């Protein structure tokens, strides 16, 4: 096994319904990595996770895992078909997956104020927030080698978001953690992590979160960019100390509106010929 490597994606492409939704993805996670994949809705983030977990077959390239167990994601499709109370699902996981940390599981449910009444409902019957808490709990308690969290803050109130952030920061340093989100505002709480940007099926990075927070979005190519993105065949630069500040965004869904505005301004300023 390559030193410390847990999973590697090598030049992975995915076609769905004739559309290329993942484009030449090269990505790896090692022990101790804290990784954020940040992108607008529809950019391919969830497809990337599903491909990592063999739920989607790459059209080309390969996914290589270097661990045999202790990998868990908070995807509903892994558990949504279980029409049993959430309590029974959690008990089944604890009993059948010996690598699950049952103490951490119970501790998290208590921190998130999940009641006995909530646990009597199946995953499909829970509210969006309750469902996300249960699935996050499973992924964290059973993902002792790799924890994969797809939009883990979706539907959570501010208190529960802060609890989840605290849990993530306290997890053991040996595991790899991947958080997939479009919520740019959360970067301020995870400044010591590294981040990839995902736009239109392509993955860019990584860069330190702190560097991204000090950077802005600039239309066009810049030699001093920390990242250069290709959007609709146009180059967009992420530049420290310039452009529209990344940290002013609530979500990366605002990226396209900013680029449209910058492009229009640039056209207005172009000299007449």
HELIX and SHEET records of a PDB file:
HELIX    1   1 UNK A   45  UNK A   52  1                                   8    
HELIX    2   2 UNK A   76  UNK A   78  5                                   3    
HELIX    3   3 UNK A   86  UNK A   96  1                                  11    
HELIX    4   4 UNK A  102  UNK A  111  1                                  10    
HELIX    5   5 UNK A  116  UNK A  119  1                                   4    
HELIX    6   6 UNK A  123  UNK A  125  5                                   3    
HELIX    7   7 UNK A  128  UNK A  142  1                                  15    
HELIX    8   8 UNK A  158  UNK A  170  1                                  13    
HELIX    9   9 UNK A  184  UNK A  189  5                                   6    
HELIX   10  10 UNK A  209  UNK A  213  1                                   5    
HELIX   11  11 UNK A  246  UNK A  248  5                                   3    
HELIX   12  12 UNK A  252  UNK A  254  5                                   3    
HELIX   13  13 UNK A  255  UNK A  269  1                                  15    
SHEET    1   A 3 UNK A  19  UNK A  30  0                                        
SHEET    2   A 3 UNK A   5  UNK A  16 -1                                        
SHEET    3   A 3 UNK A  60  UNK A  65 -1                                        
SHEET    1   B 6 UNK A  71  UNK A  73  0                                        
SHEET    2   B 6 UNK A 146  UNK A 150  1                                        
SHEET    3   B 6 UNK A 176  UNK A 181  1                                        
SHEET    4   B 6 UNK A  34  UNK A  39  1                                        
SHEET    5   B 6 UNK A 194  UNK A 199  1                                        
SHEET    6   B 6 UNK A 202  UNK A 208 -1                                        
SHEET    1   C 4 UNK A 227  UNK A 231  0                                        
SHEET    2   C 4 UNK A 234  UNK A 240 -1                                        
SHEET    3   C 4 UNK A 215  UNK A 219 -1                                        
SHEET    4   C 4 UNK A 244  UNK A 245 -1                                        
END                                                                             
